[in-house]
Amino acid sequence: MTGRHLARARPMVALTGRLVLTLLLLTACGSVASRDDRQHGLAGNWTLQSVQQGSMRFELGEGRPVFSLRLHSDGRADGRVACNRWQGQARVSQSLLRLERARADRARCTIEDPRISALERRYLAVLQANSYYQLDGDTLRLQTTQAEQWVFQRD
């Protein structure tokens, strides 16, 4: 190679080196981001807003006990169910969400609304069953096999 050809080759080698370095950095950044992708964008804090079965709809709101769901990017899950705390492991696949190994403490509290008591008894059972999920911005909808729809809002 002559001196003139060598001079032209050096910028090409430098450009190739920069391109390889840029691709390596992008790949590394993608690897970090993909941890959260394992939960398909569901990681975060969610609060139950309503439950609907057929034409019957039950809204939770001000003055009602909190039913929460916190999904961690490493698969852990925890939250509150009325006056109790719970924890477990979340399994998320393309369109299914299921809670495994869930356990809750049993605080002694009085819930006077029979609908809230019934909801408290069903909450973890619903999360432990395979539910189809739909994520629409800050709204998470779980569709159960019993044709119930549980709607959560991201905190």
N, C-alpha and C positions, 0 to 999 in steps of 0.2 A: 504494500500500500504506500502510496506517495504521501508526502507531507500534506498536500492539499486535500487528499481523500481522508486522511486521518483527522484533520481539523473539522471536516464535515461530520465524521462519525462520532466525535466526542459529544456534541450537543444531542445527537440521537441517543447515545448511551445514557446521558444525564436525564433526558426526557423519559426514556424507558424505565430508568431507576425510580424516578418520581411517580410514574404511573403505577408501578408495582407497589411502592410504598403506600400510595393513596388507596389502592385496592385492598391491601392488607388492613389498613386502618378502617376502611368501610366494613370489611368482613368482621373485624373485632367489634365494632359498634353494633353491627347487626346481631352478633352473638349475645351481647348484653341485652339488647331489646327483646330478643326472642324468649328470654326467661318469662317476661310478662305475657308474651304471646301464648305460652302454655296454658294460661287461664283465659285465652281468647278475649282479652280486654275486660274481663270481669273483675280483676283485682280491685279492691277498694271496699268502702263501707256502703251498705245498702240498708234501707229501712222499708219495711212492708207498709204499703199504702192501702191496698185493697185485696179482697179475695172475692172471686166471682165463680158461681156454679150455676150454669144455665141463666135464668133471668134474675136469680138472687145475687145481690151484690152487698158486701159488707165493707164499709170504709173505716179505716183507722185514721185518727187525726188528733187534734188537740185534746188533752185530758185522758187519752187512752194509753195503756201500757205500750212500751216499745217492743217491737219484734224486729231484731236486726240480724244482719248477715254481713260478716266481714270476710272477704276472700283475700288471702295472701298469695303473692306470686309463686311461693314455694309449695303451694297446695294446702297449707293449713287454712282452717276456717274456724270462726268463733262468732259469738254474738250474744244477744239477749232474747229471751222469750218471756215476756211479761216481767216478772220479778226474778227470774232465774238466768244464770249465765250458762252457756254451752260452748263446747269445742269439739272439733273433729277434723277430718281430712276431706277436701273437696276433690272430686274426680270430674274433670271437664273434658269432653271430647267435642267433636265438631258442632253438635247441636244439643248435647245432653249434659246436664248437671246432676251430680249425685253426691250426697254427703255420706262418708263412711266413718265408722268408729266414733260416732257422735255420743257424747255423754253430757248431761246437764246436772248442775247442782239443784237441790230442792230447798229453796228458801221458803219459809213459812210466810205466806202473804194471803190476804183475803181478796178474791176477785168476785165482785158482786154481779157483774154482767155475765150471764150464762154463755153469751156468744164469745166473749173473751176467754172464758174457761175452756170452751170447746176448741177454740183456735189454739190455745196453749197446748192442749193435748195433741192436736194434729200437726203442729208446726214442724217439729223434728222428723216426724214420720213422713211428711211430704218431702222434706229436704233429703231424706234418706232413700226415697224412691227415685227412679229415673224420671227426670222431668225434662221436657224439651224447653230450651230457653231461646228467647229472642232479645237481643240487645238493640235498643233504639236510643242512641245518645245516652242520657242519664237515666233511662228507664229500662229495667230488666223485667221481662215477663216470663214466668214459669208456667208451662202448660202440663198438668198432671195427666196420668192415665185415666183418672176419674173425671176428666173434662173440666177440671177446675183451672182457673187462671189466677195466679198469685202475682201481684204487681209490686215491684220494689222501685224506690227512687234512690239514686246515688246521693250520698251526703256531701 
